[in-house]
Amino acid sequence: MLSDVAFGQYYPVSSPVHRLDPRTKIVILIAYIVMIFLIKNFVGFVLAGAFLLATIIIAKVPIGSVIKSVKAILFIIIITFIINLFLHKEEGAKVLFDVWLLNKITDKSIKYALFMALRLSFLVFGSSLLTLTTTPVSLTDGIESLLTPLKWIRFPVHELALIMSIALRFIPTLMEETDRIISAQKARGADFETGNFLKKAKALLPVLIPLVISAFRRAEELGDAMDARCYNGSKNRTKYKKLTFKFRDFISVFITAAVFTAVIFANIYLGGIV
Amino acid sequence: MDIICNGLGFQYSKKTEFAKYALKDVSLTIKSGEFFGIIGHTGSGKSTFIRHLNALCEVQEGSLSVGEIDLSPEKKKGKKKKEYKKRLKDLRKSVGMVFQYPEQQLFAETVFEDVAFGYKNFNEKPSAEEVEAAVKGALSLVGLDYNLVKDKSPFDLSGGQKRRVAIAGVLVAKPSILVLDEPCAGLDPAGKTELWALLHHLHKTTVETIIVVSHDMNDVAKHCTRVAMFSDGTLKRVATPSELFDDTILIEESGLEVPVTAFIKNELLKNGLEIKTDYTDDNFVEQIVNLYKSRQV
């Protein structure tokens, strides 16, 4: 079944990481992403890796589900690795193999390519950890709250957050729907597996058309239901769950800041690629 | 074509933390020529069971065979994959599957194209005449005028017509077993009566076996020759409707409602009036009239 595909699906356990304020988690993730792109040497990656590992352990999330998340972009990572391996140029780099084509590979380019691959995987690990430990609803609440300053320039923050939460809410529903339609067309002898790319794409038409139609139908029904309840996202709308910062939020921000600083120091004292 | 399954079991999300048995140790034989009913509350495993009949769920435990086609797990290993695929096609050709709200699977620009979809999938390079004949046949089976609807968009039809077109899209492959999941859901009473009439007509003419999943016990009592009751993924009972509805307690324990005839019978029994009936409307009325007459004398 399609719904077996779990990409960063919320993992329901109770842990300090799950209980953190979503805003804290988003800010920490942003800091973490900046950090992995600032890292210049392996010591930095060790620090970032330790930080990640500690978070996974505290979050009580199975390590396998975090690692699995990299599968989705494995192709991109490999491509990036290969491109950097051949195209990265740096002063004083030693050519390792004196063979045609392979002579582009230097000791520096290997390290650089490895770093890029590591960065991308760390990026995905971190982001999937966020979605694994935060429900979609609180995630959008957090984003809405963080974007509040944009309201001053009349940016429709609440509407944006609403669109996001509706989209997230309907992913499982649409998956189920897709599954149902695929079953129905398979029962009518549709074959989605054989043939070349073009043929396969064409075979998807009997699935996509009913799916789009039903998505429109659902959207209309949802709109009607919201209208019927006089939904109005604008001013003075109160929240069922108010976000508040707790002591643990400050602790976690402090720890992140410490790791960040350590990475910067590692960069300064150990220099570039070692 | 008989359907024989032995110890059939199935888990969704197998080998994950979400794994759960949807079907457990189901042994059941459905003989050719039956008008078979499947009942059970939501989540009882009946949908998972019928998905197996079309190999939309692969057999995980136990064995299942539909006619000559064996779907047991060990039959598809290794080099036999291609042969297995061929068997799948044969299976789906002979077991027509009408899902709940089948009109939601319509996709083509014209009714003709949509009905022809199944035929073109199941037959190697059919000629235009063959396709036309098959579509004509399927549409007339479901009581639609071929010339009137063939060029229309399926989305311009009424709800009842859409459902007929969708059923025609399954019948076009000339299945010998037809499986329907809640075929009457969302239809008005007149539409329901027509649909049941259509199913009986099919049963008499082109389709050998009909298997219907239903929530409406009145329909089951009225139309089915045998009924299987599912509850929590297990097969609770297989019996004729009259045997099954005698056991009011079992039905109610499983979260189902007995048919109206059974309800009245039980109420009469409470008031000291016993009648014997097979729970079909006609028989029930007959029994009451007989009883009335015998008391008059």
Boltz contact constraints between the chains, C-beta under 6 A:
constraints:
  - contact:
      token1: [A, 4]
      token2: [B, 13]
      max_distance: 6.0
  - contact:
      token1: [A, 181]
      token2: [B, 105]
      max_distance: 6.0
  - contact:
      token1: [A, 183]
      token2: [B, 56]
      max_distance: 6.0
  - contact:
      token1: [A, 184]
      token2: [B, 99]
      max_distance: 6.0
  - contact:
      token1: [A, 184]
      token2: [B, 105]
      max_distance: 6.0
  - contact:
      token1: [A, 187]
      token2: [B, 54]
      max_distance: 6.0
  - contact:
      token1: [A, 187]
      token2: [B, 92]
      max_distance: 6.0
  - contact:
      token1: [A, 187]
      token2: [B, 97]
      max_distance: 6.0
  - contact:
      token1: [A, 188]
      token2: [B, 117]
      max_distance: 6.0
  - contact:
      token1: [A, 188]
      token2: [B, 118]
      max_distance: 6.0
  - contact:
      token1: [A, 189]
      token2: [B, 92]
      max_distance: 6.0
  - contact:
      token1: [A, 189]
      token2: [B, 118]
      max_distance: 6.0
  - contact:
      token1: [A, 189]
      token2: [B, 121]
      max_distance: 6.0
  - contact:
      token1: [A, 189]
      token2: [B, 122]
      max_distance: 6.0
  - contact:
      token1: [A, 190]
      token2: [B, 121]
      max_distance: 6.0
  - contact:
      token1: [A, 206]
      token2: [B, 107]
      max_distance: 6.0
  - contact:
      token1: [A, 209]
      token2: [B, 107]
      max_distance: 6.0
  - contact:
      token1: [A, 210]
      token2: [B, 104]
      max_distance: 6.0
  - contact:
      token1: [A, 210]
      token2: [B, 105]
      max_distance: 6.0
  - contact:
      token1: [A, 210]
      token2: [B, 107]
      max_distance: 6.0
